[in-house]
Amino acid sequence: MVGVSTWVGVALFGAIGAVTRFRVDSAVSALMPSDFPLGTLVVNLTGSLALGMLIGASVPHRVAFLLGTGFMGGYTTFSTWMVESERLAEIGEVVSLLKNLWVSMLSGFGLAAAGFYLGQAIT
């Protein structure tokens, strides 16, 4: 059973992850303004790499739960990715829509796998 302190930790790390996501997305969007949701792409890809590293490093279960579910759950964002994809479809940016979907999925899988092996290598 998961105790109250663990849930408080997940909430705290989730809040920190959400603020980090906002800051990274804002910084990327300010550096490279575009109709393409590059900030969300960068957030989700760096999150895939980091989560892969976390799992590959075989950290203790409680640490993986706090950082993986808490921080990475708050940092990465499936819902924003879907809303931005829908927005691209609505404005007729079919190429950008497909690029957003496929680059996110394929690169996300690749970076998660790379992170896993990198995590294994550093432990």
C-alpha positions as CSV (number, residue, x, y, z in Angstrom):
1,M,0.0,0.0,0.0
2,V,1.2,3.5,-0.8
3,G,1.3,5.9,2.1
4,V,0.2,9.5,2.4
5,S,3.8,10.7,2.3
6,T,4.4,9.0,-1.1
7,W,1.3,10.7,-2.5
8,V,2.4,14.0,-1.2
9,G,5.8,13.4,-2.8
10,V,4.2,12.6,-6.1
11,A,2.0,15.7,-5.9
12,L,5.1,17.9,-5.1
13,F,7.2,16.4,-7.8
14,G,4.3,16.7,-10.2
15,A,4.0,20.3,-9.5
16,I,7.7,20.9,-10.0
17,G,7.5,18.9,-13.3
18,A,4.5,21.0,-14.5
19,V,6.4,24.3,-13.7
20,T,9.5,22.9,-15.5
21,R,7.3,22.0,-18.5
22,F,5.9,25.5,-18.7
23,R,9.4,27.1,-18.5
24,V,11.0,24.8,-21.1
25,D,8.0,25.2,-23.5
26,S,8.0,28.9,-23.0
27,A,11.8,29.2,-23.6
28,V,11.7,27.1,-26.7
29,S,8.7,28.9,-28.1
30,A,10.4,32.3,-27.4
31,L,13.6,31.2,-29.1
32,M,11.9,29.7,-32.1
33,P,8.4,31.1,-32.6
34,S,6.3,29.0,-35.0
35,D,2.8,27.6,-35.6
36,F,4.4,24.2,-35.0
37,P,4.3,23.2,-31.3
38,L,8.1,22.8,-31.0
39,G,8.1,23.6,-27.2
40,T,5.8,20.6,-26.5
41,L,7.8,18.4,-28.8
42,V,11.0,19.3,-27.0
43,V,9.4,18.7,-23.6
44,N,8.0,15.3,-24.6
45,L,11.2,14.1,-26.2
46,T,13.4,15.2,-23.3
47,G,10.9,13.5,-21.0
48,S,11.1,10.3,-23.0
49,L,14.9,10.3,-22.7
50,A,14.8,11.1,-19.0
51,L,12.2,8.4,-18.2
52,G,14.1,5.8,-20.2
53,M,17.3,6.7,-18.2
54,L,15.4,6.5,-14.9
55,I,14.1,3.0,-15.7
56,G,17.3,1.8,-17.2
57,A,19.3,2.9,-14.2
58,S,17.2,0.5,-12.0
59,V,16.6,3.1,-9.3
60,P,14.7,1.9,-6.3
61,H,10.9,1.5,-6.9
62,R,9.9,4.4,-4.6
63,V,12.3,6.8,-6.4
64,A,11.1,5.6,-9.8
65,F,7.5,6.1,-8.6
66,L,8.2,9.6,-7.3
67,L,10.3,10.8,-10.2
68,G,8.6,8.8,-13.0
69,T,5.0,9.3,-11.9
70,G,5.4,12.6,-10.2
71,F,8.0,14.7,-11.9
72,M,7.9,13.1,-15.4
73,G,4.1,12.9,-15.2
74,G,3.9,16.6,-14.6
75,Y,6.6,17.4,-17.1
76,T,5.5,15.5,-20.1
77,T,2.1,16.1,-21.6
78,F,-0.1,13.9,-23.8
79,S,-3.1,16.1,-23.6
80,T,-1.3,19.2,-24.9
81,W,0.2,17.2,-27.7
82,M,-3.2,16.0,-28.8
83,V,-4.8,19.5,-28.5
84,E,-2.0,21.0,-30.5
85,S,-2.4,18.2,-33.1
86,E,-6.1,18.9,-33.3
87,R,-5.3,22.7,-33.8
88,L,-3.0,21.9,-36.7
89,A,-5.7,19.8,-38.3
90,E,-8.3,22.6,-37.8
91,I,-6.1,25.2,-39.6
92,G,-5.4,22.7,-42.4
93,E,-1.7,22.2,-41.6
94,V,-1.8,18.5,-42.6
95,V,2.0,18.2,-43.1
96,S,2.7,19.8,-39.7
97,L,0.0,17.6,-38.1
98,L,1.6,14.4,-39.4
99,K,5.1,15.6,-38.5
100,N,3.9,16.4,-35.0
101,L,2.3,13.0,-34.5
102,W,5.0,10.8,-36.2
103,V,8.1,12.7,-35.0
104,S,6.7,12.7,-31.4
105,M,5.9,9.0,-31.5
106,L,8.9,7.6,-33.3
107,S,11.5,9.9,-31.7
108,G,9.8,9.4,-28.3
109,F,10.2,5.6,-28.6
110,G,13.8,5.9,-29.8
111,L,14.8,8.4,-27.1
112,A,13.1,6.3,-24.4
113,A,15.1,3.2,-25.6
114,A,18.3,5.2,-25.8
115,G,17.7,6.6,-22.4
116,F,17.1,3.0,-21.1
117,Y,20.5,1.8,-22.4
118,L,22.2,5.0,-21.2
119,G,20.7,4.5,-17.8
120,Q,22.0,0.9,-17.7
121,A,25.4,2.1,-18.8
122,I,25.8,4.6,-16.0
123,T,24.8,2.2,-13.2
